[in-house]
């Protein structure tokens, strides 16, 4: 079943045919080639990165939802401040699908860490999704948004307002999450000489807020709370 937050975003697409295509893709994010079907990790539990950002269970959904929030806020600025026009349907569809094949390129190792799948040895997530968007007959405007979401580091730079908004939103959220995770890890090392494995965004923000309120002692307390919660969750 499609994650309710992703479904809610997809339902904001006004164009009925595009909405149907996006939901169908999210419900069945598989890639077929050479008679083999690749599906990867479920979207609900997959990370959105292996190391730099959203590199924890559920990170994929968090990244997509946060990127959508940022993108829609930029749409409002374009419309209300700059009096420009933005096709929000294209923006939402692009954000929802830009990383949809990242889970197909990940596997869970025996020790619980994440690694690259066999599919990732041959194709990256961007090449996969662009190929699949073409195969599923998506509008060219949506395909461009997805293919341009890496900006200067992708196969093509954004050539539309919608593509630029999605690229910037993706970049902002990735950077925000990565910086917060790095900051929390640094605070833990400074406070207690260690850092917990696989920090989530919620845990990272708890550590940072505790440092602001209670100083280094607050970091140590937050880390103890996190350890207790993790132990309780396992049992």
N, C-alpha and C positions, 0 to 999 in steps of 0.2 A: 504494500500500500504506500502511496506517495506521501512523504512527510507533509504534515498539515501546513507548515510555514511555506514550503515551496508551492503547495497547492494554492494557498491564499494569494501568493504573488502571481502565479499563473492566471488566476481568475481575474486579475486586474487588467489583463489584456482584453481590449474591447473587440478586436477583430475575432470573430468566432472560429474561423478556419485556422488562423495562426494560433489561437489559444488551444485548439484541439491538437495541433501538431506538437506544440511545446509540451503539453501534458502527456501525450502519448510517448514522446521521447524520454521524458523524465521517469515515466512508469516502466519503460523498457529500454534502458541505456546500454544496449548491447551492440557490439561491432562484429560483423560477419566478414570473413575473408578465407578463401581457400577451403571452403566447406566447414570451417570451424567457427564457433561462436564464442566471443570473449565478453564476459560480463563484469568481472572484477568485484570489488567490495561493495556492499550495499551503500547507497548514498547516505543513509541515516548514520552510519557508524564510521564512514571513511574520514580520514584527515583530508585537508586540502593542500598539504605539502609534507615533504619528508623531513625537513629540518628548519627552514627559515620562518614559516608562519603557519598557523592553524595545524600544527603537526601532532594532533591528538585526536582520539575518537570523537566524532561529531563535528570536527573542524570544518569539514566540507560544507555542511548546511549552514553553520555559523558564518562562514565566509560569503556564501551566496546571499544570505539574508542581509548581512551588514553591507555588502557591496550594493545591493538593491536599494537599501535605505539611503546610502550616500548618492547613488545615481539619481534617484527620484528627487532628492533635495537639490541637486544641481539642475535638474529639469525645471524645478520651481524658480530657481534663480534666473535661468535663461529667460523664462517666460515673464516673470514678474519684475525683474530688475532691468534686464536687457531688452525686453519686449521682442524676444526671438521666438521661433517655433521649434518644437521638438516632438517627434513621434514617440510617445511613451511606450506604445506597443512594441516598437523595435528595440527600445532600450531595455524593457523588462525581459523580452525574449532573449536578447543578447546576454544579459547578466545571468539569467537562469541556465543558459546552455554553455557559457564560455568555458567552464571547467568540468563539464559533465562526464568527460572520459578520464579525468584524473584517477578516480577510483579503479578504473580498468587497468591502470599502470602500476597499481600498488598491491602488495601482498603483506600479510602479517607473518613475521618470522616466529620461530618456536619460542623465543624469549619475550615475545610481545611487541618487539620493535617493528617498524615498518621498513619494507624494502621494495625494490622494483620487480614488477611482474615480467614474465617472458615476453609479453606483448610490447613492453617498454623497450626491449632490446632492439625492436625493429621500427617502432613509430612512437612519436611523442604525442601527448594528449591533444595538442592543438591540431596537428596533422590529422589525427583520428576524427576529431569532431567536425572539422571542415569537410572531410571526405563524406562523413555520414550525413551532414546537413545537405550536401549536394544530392546524395543518394535519396534522401527523404523529401527532396523537392521543396526546401525552405526558400523563402524570398531572398533574393540577392542582397537586399539591405541587411537582413539578419546575418547572413553568411559573412558579410564584410565586417560587421560589428565584432563577431567572434574572431575572425581571422586577424583583426587589427588590435585586439585587446592587449597585446604585449607592447604596443607602441613602437618605439625605435628598435626594440629587440625582437620584433616579430617579422613575419614575411611581408607585411605591408603596414604602413602607418595609417592612423585614422584619417579618413577623407570625408567623413560626415560628422555633424554635430552629435548624433546618437553614438557613433563609434568613439568619438573623443570623450564623451561623458562616461561611457562604460570603461574605457581604458583608465581614465583618471580615478574613477571610483574603485576599480580593481586594485590599482596601485596604492591608493590611500589606505584601503582596508588591509592589504597585505603588509604595508609598512607599519600601520598602527599596531596590528596584532604582533608582528615580529619584534617591534621595539618594546612592547609591553612584556612579552615573554623574556626577552633578553634582560630587561631591567629587573624583573622579578628574580631571575636566576642569579644576577649579579648581587642583589641585596641578600639573597640566601647565603651565597658564598662568603660575603663580608660578615654577615651576622653569626653564622654557625659553622662556616667552613665546608658546607655541602649544599647541594641543590637537589630537590626531588626530581625523579625521572618523569618525563612526560607531563610537565606542567600544562594545565588547561588555562584558557583565558580567564575563567572565573577565579581560579586559584591565584593566577598572576595578579589580577586586580586586587584581590584580597590582601596579598602580600604588600603591594605598593601602597594601598590605603592604610594598612597597619603601620607602615613606616612613617607616613605623614602624621598619623595621630599619636603614636606611641614611640617613635624612634626605632632604634635597633632592637630594643626589647620587644617591640610590637612585631617585628619581622620574625623573631624566634617564636613568639606565641602563635603567630599565624601559621608558621610551618608546622608546629605541633598539632594545631587544629586540623590542618590538611592531612597529616599522617593518620590522625585518629579517624577522620572521615573515610579515608581510603581503606583502613583496616576494617571499619564497620561495614563498609560497602561490600568487601570481599566475603564477610561472614553472613 
